Amino acid sequence: MKIFPAIDIKDKKCVRLIKGNFDKKTEYKMSPVEQAEKYKDHDFKNLHIVDLDGALSGETVNLDTIQDIVKKSDLKIEVGGGIRNIDSIKRYIDVGVEKVILGSAAIKDKSFLKEACEKFPSQIALGLDAKDGYLSVSGWRENSNQLTLDFLKEVNDFGASRLIYTDINQDGMKQGPNFEETSRVADISNCPVIISGGVSSIDDIKKAKELNNINIEGIIVGKAIYDGDINLDQLAKEVDA
């Protein structure tokens, strides 16, 4: 089970949102670069980054900060947030990001997802963020009216190398991920799946491992780290060798 500690960047700061609501934002003192180095010092290998400014604007707003993180941390980094064209994907790949996460743009335009997977094999992750079974887009402000599983079946053969499934109702709530729905997604996905949203304790990591679903690759941990509910030393012990 890969552990992906998370960094959400807004206005050059580490922040966490509740259910993606920008009005329910908590800012943290440590800079994104310092936070990434902290994860590196605890021997984490992977990192999940969301450019929240990018999610709102559709531009690679924090590219310089993310490039700095790549250089200083040497972590395997996946990045999402407002990536809506091939040029943006290339910018991230060029600075050393391992995987670029496509969400809203891929859901709104399946041909864009297909083109991206063809141009950047093994470097595109598909981010599916759902509320009550339906995909949300545009920073979770719009309901796409598409059922998650139906959409996945349509794009399953496009060649995405990873799928990140987030239950919006759980995100930032620290009430545990939606393991049941994530397992359904993993059962039909042609690529490995990452659990996202709601991790509250080490017990949630253990539950993820107990699912014994060979298609679940890892889990993202965010707010629980920042709020001190999960100790990094404890969490690091759960990382697969």
N, C-alpha and C positions, 0 to 999 in steps of 0.2 A: 504493500500500500504506500504510494507516494504521498507525502504531505506537502501541500502547497500553502505556506503562509502567504497572507495577502497584504498588498499595499494598494490603497485607493488614493489617488492624487487629485487634489483640488486646490488651486491657487498656490501651488508648490508645497503644499502641506499634506501630511498623512491625515486622512479623515475616514470616518465610517458613517454610513447612512442606515436608517431603519426602513426596510422595505423599499429602498431606492428613493426615498423622499428627501430632496435637498433641503427642505425646511426642518428636517430632523437630523441634522448633521452634528457630529462631534469631531472637533479638531484635536490633534495630539501634538505634543511638543517636539518629538523627534522628527527630523526631516526624513523624506523618503529614502535618501541615500544612506543616512545613518541607520534607519530601520533595516534596510537590506543588508548592511554590513553586520548588524546584530544577528540576523538570521544565518548569515554565512558563518559567524563565529560559533553558532550552535550546531554547525555541521549539516544544515539543511542543504539540499541539492537543487531544489526547485522553488520557483517564486511566481506568484500570480499577481499581475499588476493591472489595475483599471485606471485609465486616464478619464476622470470624470469631466474635466473640462472638454476633452475630446468628444465624450458622449453627448455633450450639449451642443458643441459647435460643429462636429463633423471634421475637425482638423486634428493634426498630430501636435496638439498644444504643448505637451510635456515631453516631446522627443528628446530634448537636451538632457532633462533630468533622467529619463529612462536610459539614455546612452551612458550617462555617468554611472548609473546603477550597474549596467552591464560590465563596464570597465572595472569598477572597484569591487564588485561582489563575486564575479565569475560564476554566477548561478545560471541554471537553465530557466530562462524566463519566458512566460507566456504573457502577452499583452492584449488587452481589449479596450474598447471605448471609442465609438464614433469612427471606426475605420470603414470608409465607404468607397474607396477606389483602389486600383492597382498600385498607383504611385505611393499611397500611404503604406500599403503592405511592404513595398520595396524599401521604403525608408527605414522601417523597423527591422527588416531582415538585414539591411546593410549595416546597421549599428550592432548587430549580434544577437538580436532576439531570436529565441529558438522557435516559438510558434506565435502566430498572429491570430487573434480570436475575432471571427466575424459573427456579428449578431444581427442587428436590425437590417443592415444593408443586404445581408444574405437572405433574410426572411422575406424582405420586400422584393428582392430580385434574385431569383434562384440561378439565373444565368451568370450573375456576378460571382456567386459562390462556386459554380462549376468552373468558370474561367480562372479564378484564383487558385483552386485546387490543381488545375492543370499547369499553371505557370509556376507554382511554388509547391511541388509535391513534398509531402511529409511535413510541411510547415504551416498548414492552415488548420486551426481548431474552429469548430462550430459552437457558438454559444447559444443555447436555448434557454430562455428565461420565461418561466410560465407562472400563470396565476389561475388557479381553479381549472387547470388542464389546458388553458389557452395561452398561446405565445404572446408576450408583450414586446413592444418595440419602442424606439426613440426614448432611451433612458427610462424605460418602463412607464412612460406617460401615456402610451397608446396600446389598446388591445388590438391584435392583428385579426381576431376572429378566426384564427387557424388553430386547430387542435394540434398539440405538440406531436403526438404519435403519428398523425396523418402527414404532417409536414416532413417528419423524419423519414417516413417511408418513401416520400417523393425524392428526397435528396441523398438517400442512403448510399447510392452507388457513385456519388460525385468524387469521392476520394479524400474527404476530410480525414485528418490523421488523429483527431481527438474530438470528443464532444464534452462540453461543460454544461451540466444541467443544473439550473438554479430554480428553486421554488421561491418565488417572490414573497409569498406569505410568511416564509420562515426566515428570510434574509434579515440579518441584524437583530433578530428577536432572541437569539440564544435559547431556543426551545427545542433544538434538535433538528437535523435535516429530514426531508421527506424521503426516507429510505425506500418506502414502498413504490412511489412513483419513479424514483431514480432507477430502481431495479427493473421496472417495466421498460424504461427507455434503454437500459443496458441490454435487455434481452433481445431487442430488435436492432440495436445499433451495429453497423459494420465496423465501427472503430471504438477504441477504448473510451470509457466514460469517467468523468470526474464529478464527484458529489460536491455541491455548493449550496450554501445558505443554511444558517441556523446552528452551526456547530457551537456547543455550549460547554463541553467538558471533554476530558480524556475518554470518558465512557462512550461518547459519540464516535470517537476514532475506533475504539474497540468493537462497537456495534457494526461499523462499516466493514471491518475485517471479518466479522462473523457472518456477513452476508454470503461469503463464499461464492460471489459472482465473479467469474474469471474475467468478465469484460469491464469490471469496475477497476480503474487504474489508480485512482487516488482521491483525495479529499482536500478541499480548500478550507483554511481556518483563518478567520479575520478578527472580528470584534472581540471574541473571547480572549484573544492574545492581548489586545490593547487594554482591555478592562481588567486584566489580571486573573481571569477565571481559569485560564490554562497557563501553566508554567512552561516556559520554553525548554527547560531541561527535561521535564517529563515528556513533552511532546516530541523532542528529538529522539527519545528512546523508542518511539513508535515508528520511526522512519525505517523503511526496508534498507538493508545493506546493499 
